[in-house]
Amino acid sequence: MNIVILAAGMGRRMKSSLPKVLHEICGRPMICHVLDAIATFKESNIVVVVPPNGTGIENTVRQFTHTKLKPKFPIQEKPLGTGDALKSATPFLRINKPTLILFGDVPLVSNQSLKRFVKNFEKTSALRILTTKIRKPKGYGRIIRNNRKEILSIREEADASAKEKRIVEIFAGPMLINTRVLKRLIQEIKQNNKQNEFYLTDLVAKAVKNNLAISSLELEDSQEILGVNTVKQKLEAEVILSQKKIEFYLEKGLQIKDPNNFNLRGDINFEANVTIDTGCVFDGEINLGKNVEIGPYTILKNVNIEDNVRVDAFSVIEESEIKKNSTVGPFARLRNGVIVGENCRVGNFVEIKNSVIGSSSKASHLSYIGDAEIGKDVNIGAGAITCNYDGKNKHKTTIEDNVFVGSNTSLVAPIKIKKGATIGAGSCITFDAPAKSLNVGRAKQTTIKNWKKN
């Protein structure tokens, strides 16, 4: 089968320089959701129509689709309508296969609906459209039928009469057509409409004129056809998709304490007995092991959390991994490839960046650890920091096993604290600390007796 995705719209109403189909819905470009819907259509000839500056769209589609599919990217040079966009795709279509036409800015259409839509097409029709009925059809093309309920045409909003605008059955977007018929009828489409554009929907009237068999499938879930042309519609699509995902995860046993106050922008893989408290935001790919507890108002983005981990309230964890039996937070921040080992404790107001924390180590309060490699059974005292930036370059801190770092310590990188060393509280350490040594780098205390304040 040929699959054409029309993705050349610039989305000026989005008030953004980013191509419309690259705006994210639940953490992924909306065109990727369309690609999800066709993922089971193996060996398809995928053709994505892009605007002249569509390199970003091409890169996104290539990254997402299987390399064997080798999608094509014809360019719609001028924005002359959906019919013109489709016309630019016709040289890339396999003549002996039907063509499924989709819109890159309709991200909620499901794989199940498309499978029903394409079933037995070639045995019954030359052209098939997907329709649905909605209470407020403004902005959508209306389905015009005769007294025998046969489809006559699709009337776009701008060209519809007052009577036609009261029709609640609308064109849902997907169209399936015999490719030989498509290549012939697309040449007959004219710009004789109020928008002076070539309408894809005019193919229906042309098929009727040529006495070709037309069929339709009515979509029960009208939410699937929501087109995204504005920021408001983008938000609506995000809410709908997020709610559907949350309902799916609840049915699978994910314990979400407050589903109405959970912002899901990605996908969750989870084991048994996982609990998510209120107000959390999940973005990207989230992997949660057994007995994981996520506290309220926690933000997770592309994380892997193993069994028996507890993340306390208001923590932010991005692009990181937490091993078994560890606790993080409250108010902790992990980012840029952090790996926290087993049985670790990362406490309140601790920030860790681009670092590896060995098993059974802890930083319980008010610390910054950046560009560091920390061994096993290490204690990082309250207020201790790694000074990893010299004003120009970042440097590494290495802390070996069984090290004790006292409170309010500054470790000036590059530096190594060898196995079993102790760093006295309040020290500024600028040289490597030998194994099993005590290191103190602070001014000697001076006491002035009988001191009087001003």
Secondary structure by P-SEA (a helix, b strand, c coil): cbbbbbcccccccccccccccccccccccaaaaaaaaaccccccbbbbbbcccaaaaaaaaaaccccccbbbbbbccccccaaaaaaaacccccccbbbbbbbcccccccaaaaaaaaccccccccbbbbbbcccccccbbbbbbccccccccccccccccccccccccccccbbbbcaaaaaaaaaacccccccccccccaaaaaaaaaccbbbbbbbcccccccccccaaaaaaaaaaaaaaaaaaaaaacccccccccccccbbbbbccbbbbccbbbbccbbbbccbbbbccbbbbcbbbbccbbbbccbbbbcccccccbbbbccbbbbccbbbbcccccccccbbbccbbbccccccccbbbbcccccccbbbbcccbbbccccccbbbbbbbccbbbbccbbbbccccccccbbbbcccccccccccccbbbbbcccbbbbcccccc
